[in-house]
Amino acid sequence: MFGLMTPTQLKRELSRIAYGQVRLAEKLGVNPSEVRHWLAGDDPVPHMVALDIRNLPSQGAPPAKRRA
């Protein structure tokens, strides 16, 4: 059973942010095999990790505007 993010949703997020498995692992500070397990549905994506992934900017998104 999956909580906050299913393997299909994770694949969609990887496409949205234009990250590969290794790059995502590096960004999150986890081993690439962990990302592979999430994608295969062997292990659930931890809640905080799912939130971090969803907060990554989309590829091609303009940078956030800074307040003066």
GROMACS elastic network, one bead per residue, 0.5 to 0.9 nm:
[ bonds ]
;  ai    aj funct       b0    kb
    1     6     6  0.87642   500
    1    44     6  0.77976   500
    2     5     6  0.65926   500
    2     6     6  0.57544   500
    2     7     6  0.85605   500
    2    41     6  0.84297   500
    2    43     6  0.87248   500
    2    44     6  0.58570   500
    2    45     6  0.78356   500
    3     6     6  0.71504   500
    3    44     6  0.71508   500
    3    45     6  0.76937   500
    3    46     6  0.82594   500
    3    47     6  0.74959   500
    4    44     6  0.86734   500
    4    45     6  0.74644   500
    4    46     6  0.79211   500
    4    47     6  0.61067   500
    4    50     6  0.66681   500
    4    51     6  0.83997   500
    5     8     6  0.80427   500
    5     9     6  0.58371   500
    5    10     6  0.64159   500
    5    44     6  0.77152   500
    5    45     6  0.61902   500
    5    46     6  0.83396   500
    5    47     6  0.79103   500
    5    50     6  0.61434   500
    5    51     6  0.89769   500
    6     9     6  0.51032   500
    6    10     6  0.61967   500
    6    11     6  0.86862   500
    6    38     6  0.81289   500
    6    39     6  0.81259   500
    6    41     6  0.75233   500
    6    44     6  0.74936   500
    6    45     6  0.74128   500
    7    11     6  0.62170   500
    7    12     6  0.86378   500
    7    38     6  0.61251   500
    7    40     6  0.65714   500
    7    41     6  0.57370   500
    7    44     6  0.82564   500
    7    45     6  0.81302   500
    8    11     6  0.51320   500
    8    12     6  0.62927   500
    8    13     6  0.86988   500
    8    39     6  0.74911   500
    9    13     6  0.61762   500
    9    14     6  0.86605   500
   10    14     6  0.61867   500
   10    15     6  0.86507   500
   10    38     6  0.79362   500
   10    39     6  0.67488   500
   10    45     6  0.84480   500
   10    50     6  0.81866   500
   10    53     6  0.83821   500
   11    14     6  0.51025   500
   11    15     6  0.63497   500
   11    16     6  0.86832   500
   11    39     6  0.69484   500
   12    15     6  0.51493   500
   12    16     6  0.61869   500
   12    17     6  0.87705   500
   13    17     6  0.61452   500
   13    18     6  0.81757   500
   13    19     6  0.85687   500
   13    53     6  0.72529   500
   13    54     6  0.70756   500
   13    58     6  0.86852   500
   14    17     6  0.53770   500
   14    18     6  0.56833   500
   14    19     6  0.52285   500
   14    20     6  0.66274   500
   14    21     6  0.78343   500
   14    24     6  0.79410   500
   14    53     6  0.85017   500
   15    19     6  0.66968   500
   15    20     6  0.82968   500
   15    58     6  0.88874   500
   15    59     6  0.86548   500
   16    19     6  0.80390   500
   16    57     6  0.84564   500
   16    58     6  0.54795   500
   16    59     6  0.63568   500
   17    53     6  0.87414   500
   17    56     6  0.68934   500
   17    57     6  0.63420   500
   17    60     6  0.85313   500
   18    58     6  0.75263   500
   18    59     6  0.57589   500
   19    22     6  0.80220   500
   19    23     6  0.58668   500
   19    24     6  0.59840   500
   19    59     6  0.87007   500
   20    23     6  0.53387   500
   20    24     6  0.61776   500
   20    25     6  0.85995   500
   21    24     6  0.52358   500
   21    25     6  0.61520   500
   21    26     6  0.86892   500
   21    32     6  0.63694   500
   21    33     6  0.87604   500
   21    35     6  0.62266   500
   21    36     6  0.71690   500
   22    25     6  0.50340   500
   22    26     6  0.61861   500
   22    27     6  0.85961   500
   22    31     6  0.81763   500
   22    32     6  0.53441   500
   22    33     6  0.87702   500
   22    35     6  0.79959   500
   23    26     6  0.50889   500
   23    27     6  0.61338   500
   23    28     6  0.86163   500
   23    32     6  0.83977   500
   24    27     6  0.50160   500
   24    28     6  0.61298   500
   24    29     6  0.83796   500
   24    30     6  0.84657   500
   24    32     6  0.79628   500
   24    35     6  0.77579   500
   24    53     6  0.84491   500
   25    28     6  0.51628   500
   25    29     6  0.57991   500
   25    31     6  0.58341   500
   25    32     6  0.51095   500
   25    33     6  0.84530   500
   25    34     6  0.77582   500
   25    35     6  0.64036   500
   26    29     6  0.50137   500
   26    30     6  0.63743   500
   26    31     6  0.75531   500
   26    32     6  0.76895   500
   27    30     6  0.79609   500
   28    31     6  0.88300   500
   28    49     6  0.74969   500
   28    52     6  0.80696   500
   28    53     6  0.84144   500
   30    33     6  0.83151   500
   30    34     6  0.66970   500
   30    35     6  0.78146   500
   31    34     6  0.54435   500
   31    35     6  0.72013   500
   32    35     6  0.52372   500
   32    36     6  0.64505   500
   32    37     6  0.88128   500
   33    37     6  0.62184   500
   33    38     6  0.87073   500
   34    37     6  0.50775   500
   34    38     6  0.63430   500
   34    39     6  0.87078   500
   34    43     6  0.80913   500
   35    38     6  0.50725   500
   35    39     6  0.61995   500
   35    40     6  0.85918   500
   35    45     6  0.84313   500
   36    39     6  0.50971   500
   36    40     6  0.60991   500
   36    41     6  0.85474   500
   36    42     6  0.85442   500
   37    40     6  0.50819   500
   37    41     6  0.60808   500
   37    42     6  0.50207   500
   37    43     6  0.55832   500
   37    44     6  0.81743   500
   37    45     6  0.88814   500
   38    41     6  0.51112   500
   38    42     6  0.60641   500
   38    43     6  0.51874   500
   38    44     6  0.58107   500
   38    45     6  0.57011   500
   39    42     6  0.76857   500
   39    43     6  0.83617   500
   39    44     6  0.89223   500
   39    45     6  0.86918   500
   40    43     6  0.78226   500
   41    44     6  0.65825   500
   41    45     6  0.86830   500
   43    46     6  0.87570   500
   44    47     6  0.87054   500
   45    48     6  0.84859   500
   45    49     6  0.66004   500
   45    50     6  0.62217   500
   46    49     6  0.52287   500
   46    50     6  0.62091   500
   46    51     6  0.87692   500
   47    50     6  0.52163   500
   47    51     6  0.64057   500
   47    52     6  0.87707   500
   48    51     6  0.50804   500
   48    52     6  0.61859   500
   48    53     6  0.86657   500
   49    53     6  0.61457   500
   49    54     6  0.85868   500
   50    53     6  0.51474   500
   50    54     6  0.61859   500
   50    55     6  0.86434   500
   51    54     6  0.51580   500
   51    55     6  0.62441   500
   51    56     6  0.89348   500
   52    55     6  0.51584   500
   52    56     6  0.65706   500
   53    56     6  0.53752   500
   53    57     6  0.88361   500
   54    57     6  0.80554   500
   55    58     6  0.89014   500
   57    60     6  0.83281   500
   57    61     6  0.64545   500
   57    62     6  0.87637   500
   57    63     6  0.85340   500
   58    61     6  0.53072   500
   58    62     6  0.88154   500
   59    62     6  0.88122   500
   60    63     6  0.89353   500
   61    64     6  0.86460   500
   62    65     6  0.85711   500
   63    66     6  0.89029   500
